C-alpha cells in the first residue's frame, strides 16, 4: 500500500476541482450541487466510450472488478483530455467498507495514477466508516443530512419519470419534467435550501403532482426490474445504457432506488454485532440511524402512492422477504438485499428481471444468479436473466439475451390480455393548484 500518496488537504478546497465518477446520473447530479454548496469546485464526469475500459485494463489488473476498471479508466481518460490543470485537480471515490473489493478501489486508483504519470493528483475518499480519516473531506452532520436529501430527491425523480415516460401522450414530457426539477432542486441546494425535512415534505408532493398531471395512456406494457451490483446496476457506462435500451424496447423499467442500499449499509453493522458480538452502541446505533432515515422514507413512499404511482416496500418490510430464503448475515457486496429486491419486484408485478453483475463478482453471483432457482420455486412467474458485464462481453450479446427474456415476457402479456377485457386509459391527473405550488416555492 502506498504511504506517500498526495492527500487532499482543507486548503485544496479553494484551489482544486474535484472530478466525480458518474454512477447514478440523477442522484449524483444533486450530489455535485451539495458539494458545490459546501464550497468545493467539482464536475460530474460524462466521458464514455471504449477508451475508458481500455485505459482501465491498461493500468489495472484484468482480474479486478469491472466497476473498478471503468471508474479508474474514466478518471484517467478525463485527466488525459487536456481539459484540466493537473496540479489543481482531485478525484473523489466512494468506499463501502466490508469485504467487497470496492473498498480497495482507492488504492488501485492511486497506483494507477502513478503509473499513468499523474502522481500529484490527490484522491478524496467519500466513506462513512472512517476508512480515510485524513482525506480533508470532513463528514459533518449537516453535510450528511444534505447527502440524504440527494437520495430522497434523486430516488423520487427517477421513480416518477420511470413510471410516467412509457405511457406519456407527448413524447419527452417526463424527461423534460425531470430535467426541470433537477435544475430546481440543485438551485435550492446551491442556496442552502430545500434539504430540511420540512422543506422536502412540502416540495415532494408538488413535484409528484406535476408528473401525475402529464397526459398518459395506461396500456399494458412489459414491466422490467433491474437489480445487481450497485455500479453496473445504475451506471449507463457500466451497463451499456441498459435502462435506455429497455425503454427503447417499450418497457416500463423499475430501478430500485439508492435508499435501499443506504439503509442496507446502515443495518448491517447491527447484524455483525448480533452474530459475532459487539458493543452496546454497535448493536443499537444502526437502529437509531435507520429510524431517522425512515422518517423521510415514509414521506417519499406516501407521495408516490397518493399520486397513483407504485411505491416500493419500506426497508423494514424488505428485510422480512428474506425469511426462509437467505440469511441477513449474507452481507458482502449487495448481499441479501439483492435477493430481497428481486422478490419484491416479482411480487409487485415486475416479474421480468435483469440481474446485472460484473463478471467474477462472487457476492452477486451467489446472491443474484445463485438465488434465481429458489425465487422461481417460490414465484413461478419470475422471468429472470443474469447478464455479465465485462470488457470482453459484447453489447450485442448482452442485448440479445435480454431480448430473449423480453420475448417470453411479451408472450405472457399477450396471454394475460386475451384473458381480460381491455383496460380503460388512465385519465391524466389534474395539475397541482397554484396555491400549493406557491407554498412549495415559498418553503425553499
HELIX and SHEET records of a PDB file:
HELIX    1   1 UNK A   10  UNK A   13  5                                   4    
HELIX    2   2 UNK A   25  UNK A   37  1                                  13    
HELIX    3   3 UNK A   50  UNK A   59  1                                  10    
HELIX    4   4 UNK A   66  UNK A   79  1                                  14    
HELIX    5   5 UNK A   86  UNK A   88  5                                   3    
HELIX    6   6 UNK A  101  UNK A  104  5                                   4    
HELIX    7   7 UNK A  105  UNK A  116  1                                  12    
HELIX    8   8 UNK A  141  UNK A  165  1                                  25    
HELIX    9   9 UNK A  173  UNK A  190  1                                  18    
HELIX   10  10 UNK A  197  UNK A  212  1                                  16    
HELIX   11  11 UNK A  230  UNK A  234  1                                   5    
HELIX   12  12 UNK A  242  UNK A  248  1                                   7    
HELIX   13  13 UNK A  258  UNK A  276  1                                  19    
HELIX   14  14 UNK A  280  UNK A  306  1                                  27    
HELIX   15  15 UNK A  315  UNK A  320  1                                   6    
HELIX   16  16 UNK A  335  UNK A  347  1                                  13    
HELIX   17  17 UNK A  362  UNK A  367  1                                   6    
HELIX   18  18 UNK A  369  UNK A  371  5                                   3    
HELIX   19  19 UNK A  372  UNK A  378  1                                   7    
HELIX   20  20 UNK A  395  UNK A  418  1                                  24    
HELIX   21  21 UNK A  434  UNK A  443  1                                  10    
SHEET    1   A 4 UNK A  41  UNK A  44  0                                        
SHEET    2   A 4 UNK A  17  UNK A  20  1                                        
SHEET    3   A 4 UNK A  89  UNK A  94  1                                        
SHEET    4   A 4 UNK A 122  UNK A 126  1                                        
SHEET    1   B 4 UNK A 251  UNK A 255  0                                        
SHEET    2   B 4 UNK A 222  UNK A 228  1                                        
SHEET    3   B 4 UNK A 352  UNK A 358  1                                        
SHEET    4   B 4 UNK A 383  UNK A 389  1                                        
END                                                                             
